[in-house]
Amino acid sequence: MLEAFDDAAMHVDDKWGPAFAAAEAVRGAIAARIGGTTADEFALAGNTHELVARFLSALDLKKRPHLVTTSGEFHTIDRQLHRLAEAGVEVTFVDASEPRTLAERLSAAVRDDTAAVLVSSVLFQTASVVPGLGQLVAHARRRGAHALVDAYHAFQVTELEAPHPDAFVVGGGYKYAQLGEGVCFLRVPAHFSDELRPVYTGWFAGFGALAAPRTPGEVPYPTRAADRFAGSTYDPVSHYRARAVFAFFERQGLTPARLRATSLRQTTRILAGLEGAKGLVVRTPREDAARAGFVAVGVDDAARVVAALRARDVLVDARGDTVRLGPAPYLLDDEIDRGVTALREVCACP
């Protein structure tokens, strides 16, 4: 943060050179953690909603007025698509309660007038990994639809394999990457550079043409596909901070593989500690391959449970009637055990 301040104080409006260098370093670090991608495939923004809205605005909803998603999406997608449904866009919400067959059922919902499918790779309510997304993306493209995968709850807590070449991938670093606020990304397949022209477009998408004369009635877009999804002026401190955090992870050897192993060991410990507890419903898969970075537990009066645990210095959150226990890499085993014991005591679960 001090480095960002010093650059701004020293360079004034020329600070954008160092700021863009920080952003480029962040793109490179993200690409290094998502298999088969390169830095120039990523657009950055302060939040995923901005990127999802820009993606939606690039679709031709007049010709293809149908969207497909799930009932288990995070509020970013869920709220926006419900609002679009109110405005006349037809949206099919596929039941997400059975993740193993979700991709197949989403494929079945795609029609000839479907513009896009939007789905999470990890469901935010249960930490369930959704398999078969590559086949879903391929099927959607065969029908002429695009596919956007929300990888927020997978990034830096699972090992992200190379996405399907046609997949848009959105995510961010506020959760497991410990980047703080303001560092979100959208992977844009490079071969869509001539096809997509977001209606919701920021002036950074025209950065390279600022010195050229304006042509009335014509909005130019850059050649690089990801640059077409650029926004506008932002606070670059977030990217300085993210660059430093990624460098810290590198120095500590916190690779995706090591973080994944740590997460699985910790969530396995939580699951073991909850074994036999009466009145608690574990909603997270017990199989390692099917589980991401937290354990979801159904309880009575989740808000009360969260407050009671907070009074004991055990910090968890709730989504509806589900309490989520999300261990960070720096937690000790006895801290995890204390949290699980406190949950059982608060819920009076022997």
C-alpha positions, -999 to 999 in steps of 0.1 A, spaced: 0 0 0 29 23 7 45 15 -26 13 25 -44 12 57 -25 48 65 -33 43 58 -70 12 81 -70 31 109 -51 62 107 -73 46 102 -107 12 118 -103 -9 110 -134 20 89 -148 14 65 -119 -6 43 -143 25 29 -158 36 12 -125 -1 5 -118 -6 -14 -150 26 -33 -143 11 -44 -110 -21 -55 -128 -1 -74 -153 18 -92 -125 -16 -101 -110 -28 -115 -143 3 -136 -146 -1 -150 -111 -38 -159 -117 -29 -176 -150 -1 -196 -132 -28 -210 -108 -54 -219 -135 -40 -246 -158 -37 -239 -195 -43 -202 -193 -21 -172 -201 -20 -137 -186 -34 -120 -217 -67 -140 -213 -77 -122 -181 -97 -91 -176 -96 -76 -141 -122 -57 -121 -130 -47 -85 -158 -73 -82 -172 -103 -100 -206 -86 -105 -190 -60 -128 -175 -88 -149 -206 -109 -150 -227 -79 -160 -202 -71 -188 -204 -107 -200 -242 -107 -200 -241 -74 -219 -220 -90 -247 -247 -116 -254 -274 -111 -281 -304 -114 -258 -327 -102 -286 -319 -132 -309 -313 -157 -280 -334 -145 -251 -329 -176 -229 -303 -182 -201 -296 -213 -181 -283 -214 -145 -287 -233 -113 -306 -228 -80 -273 -229 -62 -255 -198 -75 -240 -171 -53 -259 -139 -51 -238 -122 -77 -253 -143 -105 -285 -153 -87 -298 -118 -80 -289 -104 -114 -305 -133 -133 -337 -131 -113 -338 -94 -121 -333 -101 -158 -362 -126 -155 -384 -99 -141 -374 -77 -171 -385 -104 -196 -354 -126 -202 -364 -162 -199 -341 -179 -173 -342 -216 -165 -330 -224 -129 -319 -260 -127 -321 -276 -92 -285 -278 -78 -293 -302 -49 -276 -331 -67 -242 -318 -80 -231 -351 -96 -257 -348 -123 -259 -311 -124 -238 -306 -156 -258 -332 -174 -291 -315 -164 -279 -281 -174 -269 -295 -208 -305 -308 -212 -318 -273 -205 -298 -256 -233 -320 -247 -263 -314 -233 -297 -323 -198 -284 -301 -201 -253 -275 -173 -251 -255 -186 -222 -251 -211 -193 -239 -198 -160 -227 -223 -133 -204 -225 -103 -175 -250 -103 -180 -252 -65 -214 -246 -49 -211 -218 -23 -237 -233 1 -222 -268 4 -186 -268 -10 -197 -295 -35 -175 -297 -66 -195 -298 -98 -181 -324 -122 -185 -326 -159 -183 -289 -167 -160 -294 -197 -187 -315 -214 -213 -289 -205 -192 -261 -221 -187 -282 -252 -224 -290 -255 -234 -253 -250 -211 -242 -278 -225 -269 -301 -259 -253 -296 -245 -218 -301 -245 -207 -265 -216 -194 -243 -207 -208 -209 -195 -189 -178 -180 -208 -149 -179 -192 -115 -147 -205 -99 -146 -181 -69 -150 -210 -43 -124 -230 -62 -96 -205 -68 -65 -211 -46 -82 -238 -25 -85 -265 -52 -61 -272 -81 -78 -257 -111 -73 -277 -142 -72 -261 -176 -107 -249 -184 -124 -259 -217 -110 -237 -244 -144 -220 -249 -151 -214 -212 -154 -180 -196 -142 -183 -160 -149 -157 -133 -134 -155 -98 -116 -135 -72 -91 -133 -44 -112 -122 -14 -118 -157 -1 -90 -183 -3 -63 -164 -20 -62 -138 8 -58 -109 -17 -84 -87 0 -110 -67 -18 -109 -55 -53 -91 -83 -71 -115 -102 -94 -109 -117 -128 -127 -130 -159 -109 -154 -182 -120 -146 -218 -112 -172 -246 -89 -154 -270 -107 -167 -301 -138 -147 -292 -121 -114 -300 -141 -107 -331 -174 -119 -317 -181 -102 -284 -187 -65 -280 -199 -57 -244 -226 -31 -243 -216 -23 -207 -182 -11 -217 -156 10 -199 -133 36 -214 -103 15 -207 -115 -9 -234 -107 20 -258 -75 30 -241 -54 23 -272 -75 45 -294 -77 76 -271 -55 97 -293 -74 88 -325 -102 110 -339 -136 100 -328 -159 84 -355 -195 92 -348 -217 61 -344 -187 37 -341 -174 22 -308 -140 6 -314 -128 -24 -294 -93 -37 -289 -80 -68 -307 -72 -87 -275 -104 -104 -263 -99 -98 -226 -93 -61 -232 -128 -58 -245 -140 -65 -210 -120 -37 -194 -136 -13 -171 -127 22 -161 -106 42 -136 -100 21 -105 -79 22 -73 -47 4 -81 -38 -3 -45 -57 -36 -47 -33 -48 -74 -2 -37 -56 -15 -56 -26 -23 -87 -46 11 -88 -63 27 -87 -28 5 -115 -15 12 -137 -45 49 -131 -40 45 -140 -3 28 -173 -13 57 -180 -37 83 -174 -10 64 -197 14 60 -225 -11 22 -222 -9 15 -238 -42 -21 -248 -52 -12 -284 -46 1 -277 -11 -29 -255 -3 -52 -281 -16 -36 -308 6 -38 -286 36 -75 -278 30 -84 -314 26 -66 -324 58 -84 -296 77 -119 -302 64 -114 -340 70 -105 -331 106 -137 -310 109 -158 -338 95 -143 -363 119 -150 -339 148 -186 -337 138 -191 -375 135 -220 -387 156 -232 -353 165 -270 -354 168 -290 -325 154 -263 -314 129 -267 -322 92 -234 -322 73 -241 -310 38 -206 -311 24 -194 -343 6 -171 -365 26 -152 -377 -5 -121 -356 -11 -126 -352 -48 -161 -339 -43 -153 -314 -15 -138 -279 -18 -126 -256 10 -152 -256 37 -177 -277 56 -214 -268 56 -236 -279 85 -273 -276 87 -285 -263 121 -315 -249 138 -314 -211 140 -282 -206 122 -280 -169 130 -281 -176 168 -254 -203 164 -231 -178 145 -236 -152 172 -230 -177 200 -198 -189 184 -186 -154 178 -190 -148 215 -165 -176 220 -141 -161 194 -150 -187 168 -157 -170 135 -180 -188 111 -208 -175 88 -242 -187 77 -262 -190 45 -298 -196 53 -300 -225 78 -264 -236 70 -233 -227 90 -201 -228 71 -168 -237 87 -140 -225 65 -105 -232 78 -76 -210 66 -41 -225 60 -27 -207 91 -51 -223 116 -36 -249 140 -53 -283 146 -62 -274 182 -79 -242 170 -100 -263 145 -108 -288 173 -118 -260 196 -141 -245 170 -158 -279 163 -162 -285 200 -178 -251 205 -202 -258 176 -213 -290 192 -217 -273 226 -236 -243 212 -260 -266 194 -262 -290 224 -251 -319 201 -236 -347 221 
